[in-house]
Amino acid sequence: MTWVKTIDETEATGRLGEVYAKLLGSTLGGRRISKMPSIMKCMDLRPDALLSVWQLNSAVTFGASTLGRTREEMIATAVSAVNHCHY
């Protein structure tokens, strides 16, 4: 597995600081974000890409479909298990 150095929310400056400030405290699927998920932080070298992926993820998952949040989470969990992914 590749390990990517990430920048903590408290140390982010410039454009990354702006993006983190925008995302922290926002909601994703009805849950308030107080800490950036590692899967998103791995993109912190490209803040605009991180923001775009976040917005895409928000638009297509976690209650945005007709499946509902519970079914979406069940599918995501099953796919992660099959792929041996802890996300």
Phi and psi restraints in degrees (range 20) as a CNS / XPLOR table:
assign (resid 1 and name C) (resid 2 and name N)
       (resid 2 and name CA) (resid 2 and name C) 1.0 -84.6 20.0 2
assign (resid 2 and name N) (resid 2 and name CA)
       (resid 2 and name C) (resid 3 and name N) 1.0 138.2 20.0 2
assign (resid 2 and name C) (resid 3 and name N)
       (resid 3 and name CA) (resid 3 and name C) 1.0 -109.7 20.0 2
assign (resid 3 and name N) (resid 3 and name CA)
       (resid 3 and name C) (resid 4 and name N) 1.0 130.6 20.0 2
assign (resid 3 and name C) (resid 4 and name N)
       (resid 4 and name CA) (resid 4 and name C) 1.0 -112.9 20.0 2
assign (resid 4 and name N) (resid 4 and name CA)
       (resid 4 and name C) (resid 5 and name N) 1.0 129.5 20.0 2
assign (resid 4 and name C) (resid 5 and name N)
       (resid 5 and name CA) (resid 5 and name C) 1.0 -70.0 20.0 2
assign (resid 5 and name N) (resid 5 and name CA)
       (resid 5 and name C) (resid 6 and name N) 1.0 130.5 20.0 2
assign (resid 5 and name C) (resid 6 and name N)
       (resid 6 and name CA) (resid 6 and name C) 1.0 -117.2 20.0 2
assign (resid 6 and name N) (resid 6 and name CA)
       (resid 6 and name C) (resid 7 and name N) 1.0 164.4 20.0 2
assign (resid 6 and name C) (resid 7 and name N)
       (resid 7 and name CA) (resid 7 and name C) 1.0 -107.2 20.0 2
assign (resid 7 and name N) (resid 7 and name CA)
       (resid 7 and name C) (resid 8 and name N) 1.0 126.3 20.0 2
assign (resid 7 and name C) (resid 8 and name N)
       (resid 8 and name CA) (resid 8 and name C) 1.0 -64.4 20.0 2
assign (resid 8 and name N) (resid 8 and name CA)
       (resid 8 and name C) (resid 9 and name N) 1.0 150.0 20.0 2
assign (resid 8 and name C) (resid 9 and name N)
       (resid 9 and name CA) (resid 9 and name C) 1.0 -56.0 20.0 2
assign (resid 9 and name N) (resid 9 and name CA)
       (resid 9 and name C) (resid 10 and name N) 1.0 -35.8 20.0 2
assign (resid 9 and name C) (resid 10 and name N)
       (resid 10 and name CA) (resid 10 and name C) 1.0 -76.1 20.0 2
assign (resid 10 and name N) (resid 10 and name CA)
       (resid 10 and name C) (resid 11 and name N) 1.0 -14.2 20.0 2
assign (resid 10 and name C) (resid 11 and name N)
       (resid 11 and name CA) (resid 11 and name C) 1.0 -107.7 20.0 2
assign (resid 11 and name N) (resid 11 and name CA)
       (resid 11 and name C) (resid 12 and name N) 1.0 -2.8 20.0 2
assign (resid 11 and name C) (resid 12 and name N)
       (resid 12 and name CA) (resid 12 and name C) 1.0 -71.2 20.0 2
assign (resid 12 and name N) (resid 12 and name CA)
       (resid 12 and name C) (resid 13 and name N) 1.0 135.7 20.0 2
assign (resid 12 and name C) (resid 13 and name N)
       (resid 13 and name CA) (resid 13 and name C) 1.0 -131.1 20.0 2
assign (resid 13 and name N) (resid 13 and name CA)
       (resid 13 and name C) (resid 14 and name N) 1.0 174.7 20.0 2
assign (resid 13 and name C) (resid 14 and name N)
       (resid 14 and name CA) (resid 14 and name C) 1.0 60.0 20.0 2
assign (resid 14 and name N) (resid 14 and name CA)
       (resid 14 and name C) (resid 15 and name N) 1.0 -143.2 20.0 2
assign (resid 14 and name C) (resid 15 and name N)
       (resid 15 and name CA) (resid 15 and name C) 1.0 -61.4 20.0 2
assign (resid 15 and name N) (resid 15 and name CA)
       (resid 15 and name C) (resid 16 and name N) 1.0 -39.0 20.0 2
assign (resid 15 and name C) (resid 16 and name N)
       (resid 16 and name CA) (resid 16 and name C) 1.0 -62.4 20.0 2
assign (resid 16 and name N) (resid 16 and name CA)
       (resid 16 and name C) (resid 17 and name N) 1.0 -42.0 20.0 2
assign (resid 16 and name C) (resid 17 and name N)
       (resid 17 and name CA) (resid 17 and name C) 1.0 -59.6 20.0 2
assign (resid 17 and name N) (resid 17 and name CA)
       (resid 17 and name C) (resid 18 and name N) 1.0 -39.6 20.0 2
assign (resid 17 and name C) (resid 18 and name N)
       (resid 18 and name CA) (resid 18 and name C) 1.0 -64.3 20.0 2
assign (resid 18 and name N) (resid 18 and name CA)
       (resid 18 and name C) (resid 19 and name N) 1.0 -44.4 20.0 2
assign (resid 18 and name C) (resid 19 and name N)
       (resid 19 and name CA) (resid 19 and name C) 1.0 -65.8 20.0 2
assign (resid 19 and name N) (resid 19 and name CA)
       (resid 19 and name C) (resid 20 and name N) 1.0 -46.0 20.0 2
assign (resid 19 and name C) (resid 20 and name N)
       (resid 20 and name CA) (resid 20 and name C) 1.0 -59.7 20.0 2
assign (resid 20 and name N) (resid 20 and name CA)
       (resid 20 and name C) (resid 21 and name N) 1.0 -42.6 20.0 2
assign (resid 20 and name C) (resid 21 and name N)
       (resid 21 and name CA) (resid 21 and name C) 1.0 -61.3 20.0 2
assign (resid 21 and name N) (resid 21 and name CA)
       (resid 21 and name C) (resid 22 and name N) 1.0 -38.1 20.0 2
assign (resid 21 and name C) (resid 22 and name N)
       (resid 22 and name CA) (resid 22 and name C) 1.0 -68.3 20.0 2
assign (resid 22 and name N) (resid 22 and name CA)
       (resid 22 and name C) (resid 23 and name N) 1.0 -40.3 20.0 2
assign (resid 22 and name C) (resid 23 and name N)
       (resid 23 and name CA) (resid 23 and name C) 1.0 -82.2 20.0 2
assign (resid 23 and name N) (resid 23 and name CA)
       (resid 23 and name C) (resid 24 and name N) 1.0 -38.3 20.0 2
assign (resid 23 and name C) (resid 24 and name N)
       (resid 24 and name CA) (resid 24 and name C) 1.0 -66.9 20.0 2
assign (resid 24 and name N) (resid 24 and name CA)
       (resid 24 and name C) (resid 25 and name N) 1.0 131.7 20.0 2
assign (resid 24 and name C) (resid 25 and name N)
       (resid 25 and name CA) (resid 25 and name C) 1.0 91.6 20.0 2
assign (resid 25 and name N) (resid 25 and name CA)
       (resid 25 and name C) (resid 26 and name N) 1.0 -14.2 20.0 2
assign (resid 25 and name C) (resid 26 and name N)
       (resid 26 and name CA) (resid 26 and name C) 1.0 -76.9 20.0 2
assign (resid 26 and name N) (resid 26 and name CA)
       (resid 26 and name C) (resid 27 and name N) 1.0 177.7 20.0 2
assign (resid 26 and name C) (resid 27 and name N)
       (resid 27 and name CA) (resid 27 and name C) 1.0 -115.7 20.0 2
assign (resid 27 and name N) (resid 27 and name CA)
       (resid 27 and name C) (resid 28 and name N) 1.0 147.8 20.0 2
assign (resid 27 and name C) (resid 28 and name N)
       (resid 28 and name CA) (resid 28 and name C) 1.0 -133.0 20.0 2
assign (resid 28 and name N) (resid 28 and name CA)
       (resid 28 and name C) (resid 29 and name N) 1.0 111.0 20.0 2
assign (resid 28 and name C) (resid 29 and name N)
       (resid 29 and name CA) (resid 29 and name C) 1.0 63.7 20.0 2
assign (resid 29 and name N) (resid 29 and name CA)
       (resid 29 and name C) (resid 30 and name N) 1.0 31.4 20.0 2
assign (resid 29 and name C) (resid 30 and name N)
       (resid 30 and name CA) (resid 30 and name C) 1.0 85.6 20.0 2
assign (resid 30 and name N) (resid 30 and name CA)
       (resid 30 and name C) (resid 31 and name N) 1.0 0.2 20.0 2
assign (resid 30 and name C) (resid 31 and name N)
       (resid 31 and name CA) (resid 31 and name C) 1.0 -109.4 20.0 2
assign (resid 31 and name N) (resid 31 and name CA)
       (resid 31 and name C) (resid 32 and name N) 1.0 132.9 20.0 2
assign (resid 31 and name C) (resid 32 and name N)
       (resid 32 and name CA) (resid 32 and name C) 1.0 -73.6 20.0 2
assign (resid 32 and name N) (resid 32 and name CA)
       (resid 32 and name C) (resid 33 and name N) 1.0 133.4 20.0 2
assign (resid 32 and name C) (resid 33 and name N)
       (resid 33 and name CA) (resid 33 and name C) 1.0 -91.9 20.0 2
assign (resid 33 and name N) (resid 33 and name CA)
       (resid 33 and name C) (resid 34 and name N) 1.0 117.1 20.0 2
assign (resid 33 and name C) (resid 34 and name N)
       (resid 34 and name CA) (resid 34 and name C) 1.0 -112.0 20.0 2
assign (resid 34 and name N) (resid 34 and name CA)
       (resid 34 and name C) (resid 35 and name N) 1.0 -12.9 20.0 2
assign (resid 34 and name C) (resid 35 and name N)
       (resid 35 and name CA) (resid 35 and name C) 1.0 -145.2 20.0 2
assign (resid 35 and name N) (resid 35 and name CA)
       (resid 35 and name C) (resid 36 and name N) 1.0 134.6 20.0 2
assign (resid 35 and name C) (resid 36 and name N)
       (resid 36 and name CA) (resid 36 and name C) 1.0 -68.6 20.0 2
assign (resid 36 and name N) (resid 36 and name CA)
       (resid 36 and name C) (resid 37 and name N) 1.0 130.7 20.0 2
assign (resid 36 and name C) (resid 37 and name N)
       (resid 37 and name CA) (resid 37 and name C) 1.0 -64.9 20.0 2
assign (resid 37 and name N) (resid 37 and name CA)
       (resid 37 and name C) (resid 38 and name N) 1.0 142.7 20.0 2
assign (resid 37 and name C) (resid 38 and name N)
       (resid 38 and name CA) (resid 38 and name C) 1.0 -56.4 20.0 2
assign (resid 38 and name N) (resid 38 and name CA)
       (resid 38 and name C) (resid 39 and name N) 1.0 -37.2 20.0 2
assign (resid 38 and name C) (resid 39 and name N)
       (resid 39 and name CA) (resid 39 and name C) 1.0 -61.3 20.0 2
assign (resid 39 and name N) (resid 39 and name CA)
       (resid 39 and name C) (resid 40 and name N) 1.0 -27.4 20.0 2
assign (resid 39 and name C) (resid 40 and name N)
       (resid 40 and name CA) (resid 40 and name C) 1.0 -88.3 20.0 2
assign (resid 40 and name N) (resid 40 and name CA)
       (resid 40 and name C) (resid 41 and name N) 1.0 -37.8 20.0 2
assign (resid 40 and name C) (resid 41 and name N)
       (resid 41 and name CA) (resid 41 and name C) 1.0 -62.6 20.0 2
assign (resid 41 and name N) (resid 41 and name CA)
       (resid 41 and name C) (resid 42 and name N) 1.0 -23.0 20.0 2
assign (resid 41 and name C) (resid 42 and name N)
       (resid 42 and name CA) (resid 42 and name C) 1.0 -66.6 20.0 2
assign (resid 42 and name N) (resid 42 and name CA)
       (resid 42 and name C) (resid 43 and name N) 1.0 -10.8 20.0 2
assign (resid 42 and name C) (resid 43 and name N)
       (resid 43 and name CA) (resid 43 and name C) 1.0 -101.8 20.0 2
assign (resid 43 and name N) (resid 43 and name CA)
       (resid 43 and name C) (resid 44 and name N) 1.0 13.7 20.0 2
assign (resid 43 and name C) (resid 44 and name N)
       (resid 44 and name CA) (resid 44 and name C) 1.0 -68.4 20.0 2
assign (resid 44 and name N) (resid 44 and name CA)
       (resid 44 and name C) (resid 45 and name N) 1.0 -12.4 20.0 2
assign (resid 44 and name C) (resid 45 and name N)
       (resid 45 and name CA) (resid 45 and name C) 1.0 -75.0 20.0 2
assign (resid 45 and name N) (resid 45 and name CA)
       (resid 45 and name C) (resid 46 and name N) 1.0 -15.9 20.0 2
assign (resid 45 and name C) (resid 46 and name N)
       (resid 46 and name CA) (resid 46 and name C) 1.0 -127.0 20.0 2
assign (resid 46 and name N) (resid 46 and name CA)
       (resid 46 and name C) (resid 47 and name N) 1.0 76.1 20.0 2
assign (resid 46 and name C) (resid 47 and name N)
       (resid 47 and name CA) (resid 47 and name C) 1.0 -54.0 20.0 2
assign (resid 47 and name N) (resid 47 and name CA)
       (resid 47 and name C) (resid 48 and name N) 1.0 -39.2 20.0 2
assign (resid 47 and name C) (resid 48 and name N)
       (resid 48 and name CA) (resid 48 and name C) 1.0 -69.7 20.0 2
assign (resid 48 and name N) (resid 48 and name CA)
       (resid 48 and name C) (resid 49 and name N) 1.0 -33.5 20.0 2
assign (resid 48 and name C) (resid 49 and name N)
       (resid 49 and name CA) (resid 49 and name C) 1.0 -66.9 20.0 2
assign (resid 49 and name N) (resid 49 and name CA)
       (resid 49 and name C) (resid 50 and name N) 1.0 -42.0 20.0 2
assign (resid 49 and name C) (resid 50 and name N)
       (resid 50 and name CA) (resid 50 and name C) 1.0 -58.2 20.0 2
assign (resid 50 and name N) (resid 50 and name CA)
       (resid 50 and name C) (resid 51 and name N) 1.0 -46.7 20.0 2
assign (resid 50 and name C) (resid 51 and name N)
       (resid 51 and name CA) (resid 51 and name C) 1.0 -62.7 20.0 2
assign (resid 51 and name N) (resid 51 and name CA)
       (resid 51 and name C) (resid 52 and name N) 1.0 -42.7 20.0 2
assign (resid 51 and name C) (resid 52 and name N)
       (resid 52 and name CA) (resid 52 and name C) 1.0 -64.0 20.0 2
assign (resid 52 and name N) (resid 52 and name CA)
       (resid 52 and name C) (resid 53 and name N) 1.0 -43.6 20.0 2
assign (resid 52 and name C) (resid 53 and name N)
       (resid 53 and name CA) (resid 53 and name C) 1.0 -64.5 20.0 2
assign (resid 53 and name N) (resid 53 and name CA)
       (resid 53 and name C) (resid 54 and name N) 1.0 -40.9 20.0 2
assign (resid 53 and name C) (resid 54 and name N)
       (resid 54 and name CA) (resid 54 and name C) 1.0 -59.3 20.0 2
assign (resid 54 and name N) (resid 54 and name CA)
       (resid 54 and name C) (resid 55 and name N) 1.0 -46.2 20.0 2
assign (resid 54 and name C) (resid 55 and name N)
       (resid 55 and name CA) (resid 55 and name C) 1.0 -66.1 20.0 2
assign (resid 55 and name N) (resid 55 and name CA)
       (resid 55 and name C) (resid 56 and name N) 1.0 -40.5 20.0 2
assign (resid 55 and name C) (resid 56 and name N)
       (resid 56 and name CA) (resid 56 and name C) 1.0 -62.8 20.0 2
assign (resid 56 and name N) (resid 56 and name CA)
       (resid 56 and name C) (resid 57 and name N) 1.0 -46.9 20.0 2
assign (resid 56 and name C) (resid 57 and name N)
       (resid 57 and name CA) (resid 57 and name C) 1.0 -58.8 20.0 2
assign (resid 57 and name N) (resid 57 and name CA)
       (resid 57 and name C) (resid 58 and name N) 1.0 -42.5 20.0 2
assign (resid 57 and name C) (resid 58 and name N)
       (resid 58 and name CA) (resid 58 and name C) 1.0 -64.5 20.0 2
assign (resid 58 and name N) (resid 58 and name CA)
       (resid 58 and name C) (resid 59 and name N) 1.0 -33.8 20.0 2
assign (resid 58 and name C) (resid 59 and name N)
       (resid 59 and name CA) (resid 59 and name C) 1.0 -76.9 20.0 2
assign (resid 59 and name N) (resid 59 and name CA)
       (resid 59 and name C) (resid 60 and name N) 1.0 -28.0 20.0 2
assign (resid 59 and name C) (resid 60 and name N)
       (resid 60 and name CA) (resid 60 and name C) 1.0 -114.4 20.0 2
assign (resid 60 and name N) (resid 60 and name CA)
       (resid 60 and name C) (resid 61 and name N) 1.0 -6.1 20.0 2
assign (resid 60 and name C) (resid 61 and name N)
       (resid 61 and name CA) (resid 61 and name C) 1.0 -130.6 20.0 2
assign (resid 61 and name N) (resid 61 and name CA)
       (resid 61 and name C) (resid 62 and name N) 1.0 176.7 20.0 2
assign (resid 61 and name C) (resid 62 and name N)
       (resid 62 and name CA) (resid 62 and name C) 1.0 55.2 20.0 2
assign (resid 62 and name N) (resid 62 and name CA)
       (resid 62 and name C) (resid 63 and name N) 1.0 58.0 20.0 2
assign (resid 62 and name C) (resid 63 and name N)
       (resid 63 and name CA) (resid 63 and name C) 1.0 97.3 20.0 2
assign (resid 63 and name N) (resid 63 and name CA)
       (resid 63 and name C) (resid 64 and name N) 1.0 -4.2 20.0 2
assign (resid 63 and name C) (resid 64 and name N)
       (resid 64 and name CA) (resid 64 and name C) 1.0 -80.0 20.0 2
assign (resid 64 and name N) (resid 64 and name CA)
       (resid 64 and name C) (resid 65 and name N) 1.0 -17.0 20.0 2
assign (resid 64 and name C) (resid 65 and name N)
       (resid 65 and name CA) (resid 65 and name C) 1.0 -95.6 20.0 2
assign (resid 65 and name N) (resid 65 and name CA)
       (resid 65 and name C) (resid 66 and name N) 1.0 177.4 20.0 2
assign (resid 65 and name C) (resid 66 and name N)
       (resid 66 and name CA) (resid 66 and name C) 1.0 -79.7 20.0 2
assign (resid 66 and name N) (resid 66 and name CA)
       (resid 66 and name C) (resid 67 and name N) 1.0 -5.8 20.0 2
assign (resid 66 and name C) (resid 67 and name N)
       (resid 67 and name CA) (resid 67 and name C) 1.0 -72.8 20.0 2
assign (resid 67 and name N) (resid 67 and name CA)
       (resid 67 and name C) (resid 68 and name N) 1.0 -30.6 20.0 2
assign (resid 67 and name C) (resid 68 and name N)
       (resid 68 and name CA) (resid 68 and name C) 1.0 89.8 20.0 2
assign (resid 68 and name N) (resid 68 and name CA)
       (resid 68 and name C) (resid 69 and name N) 1.0 157.3 20.0 2
assign (resid 68 and name C) (resid 69 and name N)
       (resid 69 and name CA) (resid 69 and name C) 1.0 -59.5 20.0 2
assign (resid 69 and name N) (resid 69 and name CA)
       (resid 69 and name C) (resid 70 and name N) 1.0 -43.8 20.0 2
assign (resid 69 and name C) (resid 70 and name N)
       (resid 70 and name CA) (resid 70 and name C) 1.0 -61.5 20.0 2
assign (resid 70 and name N) (resid 70 and name CA)
       (resid 70 and name C) (resid 71 and name N) 1.0 -48.9 20.0 2
assign (resid 70 and name C) (resid 71 and name N)
       (resid 71 and name CA) (resid 71 and name C) 1.0 -65.2 20.0 2
assign (resid 71 and name N) (resid 71 and name CA)
       (resid 71 and name C) (resid 72 and name N) 1.0 -40.2 20.0 2
assign (resid 71 and name C) (resid 72 and name N)
       (resid 72 and name CA) (resid 72 and name C) 1.0 -59.3 20.0 2
assign (resid 72 and name N) (resid 72 and name CA)
       (resid 72 and name C) (resid 73 and name N) 1.0 -44.5 20.0 2
assign (resid 72 and name C) (resid 73 and name N)
       (resid 73 and name CA) (resid 73 and name C) 1.0 -64.4 20.0 2
assign (resid 73 and name N) (resid 73 and name CA)
       (resid 73 and name C) (resid 74 and name N) 1.0 -39.0 20.0 2
assign (resid 73 and name C) (resid 74 and name N)
       (resid 74 and name CA) (resid 74 and name C) 1.0 -64.5 20.0 2
assign (resid 74 and name N) (resid 74 and name CA)
       (resid 74 and name C) (resid 75 and name N) 1.0 -42.9 20.0 2
assign (resid 74 and name C) (resid 75 and name N)
       (resid 75 and name CA) (resid 75 and name C) 1.0 -64.7 20.0 2
assign (resid 75 and name N) (resid 75 and name CA)
       (resid 75 and name C) (resid 76 and name N) 1.0 -45.3 20.0 2
assign (resid 75 and name C) (resid 76 and name N)
       (resid 76 and name CA) (resid 76 and name C) 1.0 -60.4 20.0 2
assign (resid 76 and name N) (resid 76 and name CA)
       (resid 76 and name C) (resid 77 and name N) 1.0 -40.8 20.0 2
assign (resid 76 and name C) (resid 77 and name N)
       (resid 77 and name CA) (resid 77 and name C) 1.0 -65.2 20.0 2
assign (resid 77 and name N) (resid 77 and name CA)
       (resid 77 and name C) (resid 78 and name N) 1.0 -44.1 20.0 2
assign (resid 77 and name C) (resid 78 and name N)
       (resid 78 and name CA) (resid 78 and name C) 1.0 -63.6 20.0 2
assign (resid 78 and name N) (resid 78 and name CA)
       (resid 78 and name C) (resid 79 and name N) 1.0 -44.1 20.0 2
assign (resid 78 and name C) (resid 79 and name N)
       (resid 79 and name CA) (resid 79 and name C) 1.0 -64.1 20.0 2
assign (resid 79 and name N) (resid 79 and name CA)
       (resid 79 and name C) (resid 80 and name N) 1.0 -42.9 20.0 2
assign (resid 79 and name C) (resid 80 and name N)
       (resid 80 and name CA) (resid 80 and name C) 1.0 -61.2 20.0 2
assign (resid 80 and name N) (resid 80 and name CA)
       (resid 80 and name C) (resid 81 and name N) 1.0 -41.2 20.0 2
assign (resid 80 and name C) (resid 81 and name N)
       (resid 81 and name CA) (resid 81 and name C) 1.0 -64.0 20.0 2
assign (resid 81 and name N) (resid 81 and name CA)
       (resid 81 and name C) (resid 82 and name N) 1.0 -45.0 20.0 2
assign (resid 81 and name C) (resid 82 and name N)
       (resid 82 and name CA) (resid 82 and name C) 1.0 -61.6 20.0 2
assign (resid 82 and name N) (resid 82 and name CA)
       (resid 82 and name C) (resid 83 and name N) 1.0 -38.0 20.0 2
assign (resid 82 and name C) (resid 83 and name N)
       (resid 83 and name CA) (resid 83 and name C) 1.0 -86.9 20.0 2
assign (resid 83 and name N) (resid 83 and name CA)
       (resid 83 and name C) (resid 84 and name N) 1.0 2.2 20.0 2
assign (resid 83 and name C) (resid 84 and name N)
       (resid 84 and name CA) (resid 84 and name C) 1.0 55.8 20.0 2
assign (resid 84 and name N) (resid 84 and name CA)
       (resid 84 and name C) (resid 85 and name N) 1.0 41.4 20.0 2
assign (resid 84 and name C) (resid 85 and name N)
       (resid 85 and name CA) (resid 85 and name C) 1.0 -110.3 20.0 2
assign (resid 85 and name N) (resid 85 and name CA)
       (resid 85 and name C) (resid 86 and name N) 1.0 129.9 20.0 2
assign (resid 85 and name C) (resid 86 and name N)
       (resid 86 and name CA) (resid 86 and name C) 1.0 -80.3 20.0 2
assign (resid 86 and name N) (resid 86 and name CA)
       (resid 86 and name C) (resid 87 and name N) 1.0 -1.9 20.0 2
